[in-house]
Amino acid sequence: MLDIHNKIIEFKKLIPTIEGKTLDNNQILSIVNEKHNNLIIAGAGSGKTTTIIGKVKYLITKNNVDAKDILILSFTNASSKEMKERIEKEVKTEIQVNTFHKLGYDIVKSTLNENLKVYTDKQENLILYILNQLFNDVEYYTNFVNYFLKENKLKYYLYAFGLSFQYDEYNSEYYLFEYNVFISEKNRKGNIYFEGDLNKLAQTFKLMGIKCKLKSVNYLWSMLNIEENFTFKVVNYLITVISLIKSNNYSLSEFEKIIDNDSIYKIISPVYLEYNKYLEENNLIDYSDMINKATSLIKENKYIHNFKYVIVDEFQDTSMCRYNLLMSMRNQKDYNLFCVGDDYQSIYRFSGSDVSLITNFSKYFGEVYVSKIVNTYRFSDKMAKLSSEFVMKNKSQIRKVVKGYPSTNEPIEIIYNINELEKILKSLPNYSSVFLLGRYNNDKDILKNNENFLYNYGEVTEVIYSKRIDLEIKYLTIHKSKGLQADYVFIINNKDKGSSFPSKIVDDIVIEKLLGISESYPFSEERRLLYVALTRSKVKTYLLVEKRNASVFIKELIKDYKIDKKIT
């Protein structure tokens, strides 16, 4: 303990400030502990990036580490660019800061193919093109409609082949004129009995000599799109499944075994194969393959890394394929690992991130020294207490006591309508920054018919409020707001029914199996998502609530913190 105390004193003398700021003892302690594995649990607004900059400067200044021996990994191009600029400004030397994808791409390109290009076109267009080709196959189209259409599948199936029929709604049967055949949804003697499986029906048609020739692709899609946004939903579903197969680095045979569903396998596997064939033939690589192929090259010693220190930012967002890349590097040539993250802000399970990598770190990486940075420089002690207690109701989250600045003001407030929201906006200090946060992209439509609000769409949706044009207002989904902050935050979706928050959408069984074992605590990721939303504000967070449609989270906050007594 004395040794650690002396190291803290030594650090303060050697590096008095980072970016002009004095680090607190928690930050310094995490920096000077030189263990093989270091995990730093850092709360929202606690200075994670500043701590990483301090670690790099300490390694170079105190330990005389060559900057070329340090690798820093972040998760987005924007965050890695900012990190690189801030570190190099502080240490006055070049540092390698990459996203995992950029690291993977550089490894693959330098080892296999200098002409390799990143696939940047819209995946939706490629997947739709592949489906259009596959729809020429009767068996494939039968499987497709059988799996994806939930209602009226028989009717649309008959339309697809141009089979003329008359439907008897009372008897739930279809009469095919040309073949003098009845197809019934009830078991009637002399009729073809349709039990809901189009594959069985197709076999029956074949035996009876009923000719099935598909109509044009455009006609097929126009018919399927009778179900709202059908094409959009299916194409994006296939993109998600392909991405998860790749993020887990599964072979098709492994995928087939995991899902244990022959129908969906016969739909996805041809799309997956054609998608990869297109990439290969056109000298392209997608984001998942950047990491997977780099991992394989390192395992095969076709690429040799030379890093002695690896620093990972936003570690709570790590997926299994990123973990595999880190371990392939470590198994090839060992390095010291310094990971900074906050399990309370792990909100990307849908794209493959695995919160257990941070909550059960030692299971994956071995013995670890855990440091906690608990002082937040963003929000008050009251917000720190309320938000931490809320998220820690899930006992699998790492216990920590986040400390904010002293304040007597209440950190959150419930409002019930747009008029109240406008009243608050009018009262805010000049030039305040404001976030309007939604659970979904279309939550912003709540203000669509209000003439006082104007949206300026772009990478970030800017909102102009005509009564206070000095305010800097942005609409963001909560996911996109992570890592950002504003003076005031309005969470505008807190509904129990409809497009609810917490979301009650149940994942498709295939996606659920690819994501792996889900957390047992109800709405665990949605709870972390609300924590992220609450902790974006520096001054206050407002929750817009429909009185008779308040979410379970709102009712919980009311019960536990007595923030409002109007909702029953």
Beta strands, then each sheet from edge to edge (+ up, - down):
strand 1: 37-42
strand 2: 70-74
strand 3: 96-99
strand 4: 117-118
strand 5: 165-168
strand 6: 173-176
strand 7: 181-184
strand 8: 192-193
strand 9: 284-285
strand 10: 309-312
strand 11: 336-341
strand 12: 369-373
strand 13: 375-380
strand 14: 403-405
strand 15: 412-415
strand 16: 433-438
strand 17: 453-456
strand 18: 461-465
strand 19: 472-477
strand 20: 486-491
strand 21: 537-544
sheet 1: 3+ 2+ 10+ 11+ 1+ 12+
sheet 2: 4+ 9+
sheet 3: 5+ 6- 7+ 8+
sheet 4: 13+ 14+
sheet 5: 15+ 21+ 20+ 16+ 19+ 18- 17+
end
